[in-house]
């Protein structure tokens, strides 16, 4: 008899426990994600021509993507160790990610392409691609000798006869987290705008007015507000991964 998959709130509780056990290091790794926003904030004060501005923005964008992949891998690797109560040093973590980083880049790029292309053509193929590839990065970190094709097949195999269940758990968990984040960031943004003497209702104005009146620090504030939620969005995958393995 198979074990039942826990509900969304039980999975979120497991995610919370994973984070609490390694809260200091998880917070430390997550904090690095503020760097691209800080770079864009600093860039906004420079008087640059269109060419140089576009060049630096693209450099920051590429750095942001690479940093996001690295930090996501670090959080997942650390989260697995936290869940299984197996200590891992920062040096071991770095070595493990360096060895797997090219494969992780391929996996994230492949997932992005397949999901986006599938959603563009028809909604269902994009959703299926996302579900089939959902566990591939985690399997990469949970394997000693990850192979790109093997990871794809293993991730798809984990979803066999469970697509509807998996979709409901992912949608439910991410929806709860998204609602809390939107409420938190909205309150923080409204408070910041009010202290700056700007009517928060201006956010409902047209885009031209918004660009002219919105302070440069708003994207930085919103990025900062997202930091406490990033570990939950990232490590929820582990709670679901381990639950599916036990089912």
Secondary structure, 3 states (H helix, E strand, C coil): CCCCCCCHHHHHHHHHHHHHHCHHHHHHHHHHHHHHHHHHHHHCCCCCCHHHHHHHHHHHHHHHHHHHHHHHHHHHHHHHHHHHCCCCCHHHHHHHHHHHHHHHHHHHHHHHHHHHHHHHHCHHHHHHHHHHCCCHHHHHHCCCCCCHHHHHHHHHHHCCCCHHHHHHHHHHHHHHHHHHHHHHHHHHHHHHHHHCCCCHHHHHCCHHHHHHHCCCCHHHHHHHHHHHHHHHHHHHHHHHHHHHHHC
